[in-house]
């Protein structure tokens, strides 16, 4: 990093299929790094939530406006030099690239990875969430794991929450992202 040049604020998308723990990990990661957390699901248009609640998988036409809203939140946080941790499934590389473009490359991802059985058991156990467990398989079919992509930390979800957050912070701590280095945790 250049002398006197300040690193961009921590901006991280916590990603993965439904039931992987994006919200819990995102909240803890944000708190540990002193930055705000935003629940990406709250940015879904009402029509998307209604579709998913009815067990109807989203298509690109449904997801792209939602991804653009997430990109706007990331860009806004960066414009005021405020870090942000945001949850978003970011299931395909094109979705992640769309978010990277919105962030002008100053973006890292924490990919929460787990087995179908573990994900299904978590989805079946949660209360009051609009996303039914019946949509897990469609998300797994859509998922393009970010293997080999730059600025991605992959963490297995079969660890305790504190361990997942610690592993994410460790992975982010030395990550060089366009424009500077991140210093997480």
Secondary structure by P-SEA (a helix, b strand, c coil): cccccccccbbbbbcccccccaaaaaaaaaaaacbbbbcccccccaaaaaaaaacccccccccaaaaaaaaaaaaaaaaacccbbbbbccccaaaaaaaaaaacccbbbbbbbbcaaaaaaaaaacccccccccaaaaaaaacccccccccbbbbbccccaaaaaaaaaaaaccccccccccccc
